[in-house]
Amino acid sequence: MSDHNPDNSVDTTISTITTDTNSRRDFLKKSTGMLGAAALMNLVSPEVRQGAWAAGSDAPELSEVKVGFIPLTDCASVVIASVMGFDKKYGIKIIPSKEASWAAVRDKLINGELDASHVLYGLIYGVQMGIGGPKKDMANLMTLNNNGQAITLSNQLKAKGAIDGPSLAKLIKAEPREYTFAQTFPTGTHAMWLYYWLASYGVNPFTEAKVITVPPPQMIANMRVDNMDGYCVGEPWNARAIRDKVGFTAVTTQEIWQDHPEKILGTTAEWVAKHPNTARALIMAVLDASRYIDDMSHRSEVAKIISDKSYVNTDFDSIEDRMLGQYDNGNGKKWQDPNYMKFFNDGKVNFPYLSDGMWFLTQHKRWGLLKEDPNYLAEATKVNQIKLYTEAATQLKIAVPKSPMRTSKLIDGTVWDGKDPKKYAASFKIHA
């Protein structure tokens, strides 16, 4: 994993796009190329570049911020920002709101019941594009975590020799039937990891399997009564499946894409426009919490806090082990994973890379959720709040990358760098 070298040829051009709407629109229509380091700083006001705000000008518009979350390990930074008082440093009070499903999160963001939420990256982009819900302009304030999800398969599949991608594909081809797999939201991250993984081994997730949507905490109960053969979800619901003896981990998502983007701090574009100072304060509070969590000496304490019934509501051990990178796949393999769930990683986790947002759009196009290619760069630039994030990170002396694009190699050997999203979306042998 490495940052792609910025294309300095666009640095002088991009400084105009933040002030001139027509120039900005023209630039986005013409370019799907790389944005350079100078571009990032051109998005930031001189006051912020100097690390100072005009007195009182940064006061949050709201004193309380209602932030949704789903009971998952990666809700930790939102919870810790509230529980440990990082929010108070920036003049706000975060009110965590436990939600029942991602559909509920979507609806409450859209109708304003939630100010922001711990949310699936692909959900926000789905709403932005009018798929998987009503169309509304959305905003990604920051990435909350990388890695730390998994695909769990049933013990019944294991009994038939299906223990990983190749053996599962072999079974599906040899014994065709309605294999049922669950994800957590149709445009979300878990759906995309599941589809990508199956397709990497020659299985079309739409013609050779049945895919259903199940809220994360309900995955184990559904597998226990044989409603599904496998599922993709965040922790602790993969580790818990092993403890409950209903399944095993076939693959971690960091094996599919090392340091992949996962949950984000999402809201509506309208909310950001009305409350820019509150949004910045929220980012700063969650950044502080993210940095705290990534100190491994704090991980057990954090696992204990979020295990409470008010948050994830499961046993401490199911959360702690994988938070510490201590993996047991439930099938005889144990290892210390260097690519465990990361919340900060010196700020590398949190920057809202344009290429990350664009990747989800390419997969939405690949699987027929989008009928036509969108203007990938334009949509990502609208959604991902690079200016606001960079202001917050600069205040906290957190480094931002040289380019808003990054290069990644996925499990099937393909390389994603954001340069030609239309070509990339069309390049896959298996698609809808």
Summary of the structure (lengths in Angstrom):
residues: 432
radius of gyration: 20.8
end to end distance: 28.7
largest distance: 69.5
contacts: 1595
relative contact order: 0.18
helix: 43%
strand: 17%
